[in-house]
Each structure stands twice: as structure tokens, then as C-alpha cells.
């Protein structure tokens, strides 16, 4: 019966990470960034480049790993009903400074098209709260990203 139970779990939770995954953090970061990029008029090339750079820099992925991860994360992002599982993974898996870095990257995605949409700003604020990043750091990272 354990096989049946596992099958039922995947039907109920199709986007849940499999037990064999060693590090859910790259996928969690990619899903959040893709969700933010899709918040305005969709994901443009500039936003995509920022996302690729962030995930590659943070997790040291090669081109093939990055492409696979972003394809998987894109599918998850399009079907996700909540971002809590992804923010939870990052909140528990990263140190406070690393979580603040995630917020910095989110701001870079938001500013990638040289304008800040109010929906993007709202989502970054919500994600910063869920990641446990203090408001002071949220604002500091916003200003850093907007001036770089």
C-alpha cells in the first residue's frame, strides 16, 4: 500500500518536491522571480536575463542546469496556487542576509524593464514579509536596485 499512498500524494500535491531532490532552494527562488516577472505585462527578455543571472550566481548552475530549472520553475509558477511553500523553503533554508539578497534580486527583476509597476511593488513587499526580511532592509534593497 505505500506505493498507492505515494501516488495519491502526487495527485493531490502535484507540485510538491520529490523526496529525491537535494536542494529545493534554486527552484523556489526561480518560481518567485518568475511570478514577479509575470505580474505586469509578462516576462520580457530583460527580466529573464536578471532571473537567469540571479539563479546562476546564487547556486552556481551551468547553462543546461539553469535551462532545465527555469523550465520546471516556469511550469510550477503557472500552476501554483500559493507562493507560501516557496517562501517557506527559502526562509528556512537561507540565512537572514541571504534572504535579504533574494529581496534585492526581486527588486532587480521588478526594475528590469526600467519601470516599477504597483503590482510588482506589492508582490515584493509581500514576499519580503514572508521571507522574514525587515522593512528597513526591504527599503534599502529597493533603493539599491533602483539606482543600479
C-alpha positions, 0 to 999 in steps of 0.5 A: 500500500505505500506505493498507492499512498505515494501516488495519491500524494502526487495527485493531490500535491502535484507540485510538491518536491520529490523526496529525491531532490537535494536542494529545493532552494534554486527552484523556489527562488526561480518560481518567485522571480518568475511570478514577479516577472509575470505580474505586469505585462509578462516576462520580457527578455530583460527580466529573464536575463536578471532571473537567469543571472540571479539563479546562476550566481546564487547556486552556481548552475551551468547553462543546461542546469539553469535551462532545465530549472527555469523550465520546471520553475516556469511550469510550477509558477503557472500552476501554483496556487500559493507562493507560501511553500516557496517562501517557506523553503527559502526562509528556512533554508537561507540565512537572514542576509541571504534572504535579504539578497533574494529581496534585492534580486526581486527588486532587480527583476521588478526594475528590469524593464526600467519601470516599477509597476504597483503590482510588482511593488506589492508582490515584493513587499509581500514576499519580503514579509514572508521571507522574514526580511525587515522593512528597513532592509526591504527599503534599502534593497529597493533603493539599491536596485533602483539606482543600479 
